[in-house]
């Protein structure tokens, strides 16, 4: 009979975790929710090191720890499923063997879940693997994919209502399946869950391993990668009704997962050498898996990149990436001041430009629309791939400040955002897109309405124009 006091089951797949078990374990054993209200289920996936013995010690010493074993399956999906099947808590929290939970994580996540009838709760992430993420700008008591940017978080490090997973038959793929987290979360989102976000407390510490290790040594297969991506895209496309929500959700998979290998960050990274081999596979996914309305909703440069990919213009894709890589953020700052209340005032204007060659511009058309800067598109490709009229130059444009705690690496998001503008350019008929306004940082409220944790912070400006993202650290008083 279920224990009504057992609120959360923490499921941890383990494979040859080595010393990382003792980094993770203390954070799981001392959760403030209290040992009577949660259990830790370690599922060992056929480890060949000392992990099984260490797990047996933990289970023997702590009544709320359980240790299950199974033959090696080669990937975390099956041990996670085994853990969920064995779980007794109303909610399940997944943790990787080399990560940590903050002391109050389970208590805070569970309280929000129960108060709001949540199916999934996203807890703010920190640690060396975390990057700024818009989903953690503000806490959300309850919402849906339509009003919470949860699609920007596709890792499995979340709290899920176990009954929701069971009702919808949501499981991880088993055996070798890279991107198993993405498929699992896609299945959750396709079932249109009730979503909560805890953004005022860093719940999950996501760590890079110093040894670069992973749970498998299986070789990476390009063709198989994109076949798996098809499954993920199909899961969301078939699960959500056609319309703006589906286009926005699928747009994330188009611009990031599908086009990632033709983005300048990837193409010009000397460690990445597989984009040429990947091109026909990602092109097929772009052409065959996404409705045309998905690309039509993207900002201009992303849409152009996708059009060139779908047209098979491999050389043009590379040249566009080279031109975009040359764009730098142009940040015109007024005087940065800290007032008597300790509030930082930062008047800013943000645009993009090429050093020594002026700002990125838009060119007006007789029809009333705009075209992208000729320096960006001229000579890229023949035909219709670059013939993309632009009706909304402010699509997805943003400009805001991010704060990075220098000791912990956690990110905070002060209130305020710049507004989009078009100002006259250097030539007749040319306009410079940009963002302008005054941003502020109030230490008393900058942590999702709460005081910032003590410490030293870096202040970053993050902006996007026409689908081109740039981030720059600001020097402040």
Secondary structure, 3 states (H helix, E strand, C coil): CCCCCCCEEEEEEECCCHHHHHHHHHHHHCCCCCHHHEEEEEEEECCCCCHHHHHHHHHHHCCCEEEEEECCCCCHHHHHHHHHHHCCCCEEEECCCCCEECCCHHHHHHHHHHHHCCCEEEEEEECCCCCCCHHHCCCEEEECCCCCCHHHCCCCCCEEEHHHHHHCCCCCCCCCCCCHHHHHHHHHHHCCCCEEEEEEEEEEECCCCCCCCCCCCCCCCHHHHHHHHHHHHHHHHHHCCCCHHHHHHHHHHHHHHHCHHHCHHHHCCCCCCCHHHHHHHHHHHHHHHCCHHHHHCCCHHHHHHHHHHHCCCHHHHHHHHHHHHCEEEEEEECCCEECCCCEEEEEEEEEEEECCCCECCEEECCCCCEEECHHHHCCCCCCCCCCCCECCCCCCCEEEEEEEECCCCCEECCCCCCEEEEEECCCCCEEEEEEEEEEEEECCCCECCECCCCCCEEEEEEEEECCEEEEEEECCC
